[in-house]
Amino acid sequence: MCQLLLHKLGWGIEGLAFAQAITNTVTLAIILVFIFRSKKIRPCLQPLNGDSFKSWSVYIKYTLPTVVMCCAEWWAFEVLTVLAGILGVKALVTQTICL
């Protein structure tokens, strides 16, 4: 798909984005068809009710520090990338390769 839109039709970056959107949509459609057609998965699908939201404080207690740690790591890499870009092209290339 990418090869067709990028090289054959000459869409460039827009073609790559469009191909990715098509790929994600088709993947979602296949997964949804599988979920709703599978007899093994159907018993697991339950509607949301009040019981679904009980005891969320336990989950929040464990997930909040994890989310903060993951976001801090992500933001640190973003800051390092910006700083490497300020230093110049060679520093940015070196930092990108090291990641």
C-alpha positions in Angstrom: 0.0 0.0 0.0 2.8 2.4 1.0 4.7 1.5 -2.2 1.7 2.2 -4.4 0.8 5.5 -2.8 4.3 6.8 -2.4 6.1 5.8 -5.6 3.5 4.8 -8.2 0.9 7.5 -7.5 3.5 10.1 -6.3 1.5 11.2 -3.2 4.6 11.6 -1.1 4.2 12.0 2.7 0.5 12.4 2.4 0.3 9.0 0.7 2.2 7.4 3.6 -0.2 8.9 6.1 -3.2 7.8 4.0 -1.8 4.3 3.7 -1.3 4.1 7.5 -4.9 5.3 8.1 -6.2 2.7 5.7 -4.1 0.0 7.4 -5.3 1.0 10.9 -8.9 1.1 9.8 -8.7 -2.4 8.1 -7.0 -3.8 11.2 -9.7 -2.4 13.4 -12.5 -3.8 11.2 -10.9 -7.3 11.2 -10.5 -7.3 15.0 -14.1 -6.2 15.5 -15.5 -8.8 13.1 -13.4 -11.5 14.9 -14.6 -10.3 18.3 -18.3 -10.3 17.4 -18.2 -13.5 15.4 -16.1 -15.6 17.8 -18.2 -17.8 20.2 -15.3 -18.0 22.7 -15.0 -14.3 23.1 -18.7 -13.4 23.2 -19.3 -14.6 26.9 -16.5 -12.2 28.0 -18.3 -9.1 26.5 -20.3 -7.6 29.3 -22.1 -4.3 29.4 -20.8 -1.5 31.6 -22.7 -1.0 34.9 -22.1 0.4 38.3 -20.0 -2.7 39.4 -17.5 -1.9 36.6 -16.4 1.3 38.4 -16.1 0.0 42.0 -12.7 -0.2 43.6 -11.0 2.1 41.1 -9.0 3.6 43.9 -6.9 0.4 44.1 -6.1 0.6 40.4 -5.3 4.3 40.6 -3.0 3.8 43.5 -0.8 1.4 41.4 -1.2 3.0 38.0 -0.6 6.6 38.8 3.1 6.3 39.8 3.6 4.1 36.7 2.1 6.7 34.4 4.1 9.5 36.0 7.3 7.4 35.5 6.6 6.6 31.9 5.7 10.2 31.1 8.8 11.5 32.8 10.9 9.1 30.7 9.2 10.1 27.5 9.5 13.8 28.3 13.2 13.4 29.1 13.8 11.9 25.7 11.8 14.7 24.0 13.9 17.4 25.9 17.1 15.6 25.0 16.0 15.5 21.3 15.3 19.3 21.3 18.6 20.1 23.0 20.5 17.9 20.5 18.7 19.7 17.7 19.8 23.1 19.2 23.4 21.8 19.3 23.4 21.0 15.6 22.8 18.3 13.0 25.6 16.0 14.0 24.5 15.9 17.7 20.9 15.3 16.6 22.0 12.4 14.4 24.2 10.9 17.2 21.4 11.2 19.7 18.8 9.6 17.3 21.1 6.7 16.6 21.7 6.2 20.3 18.0 5.9 21.0 
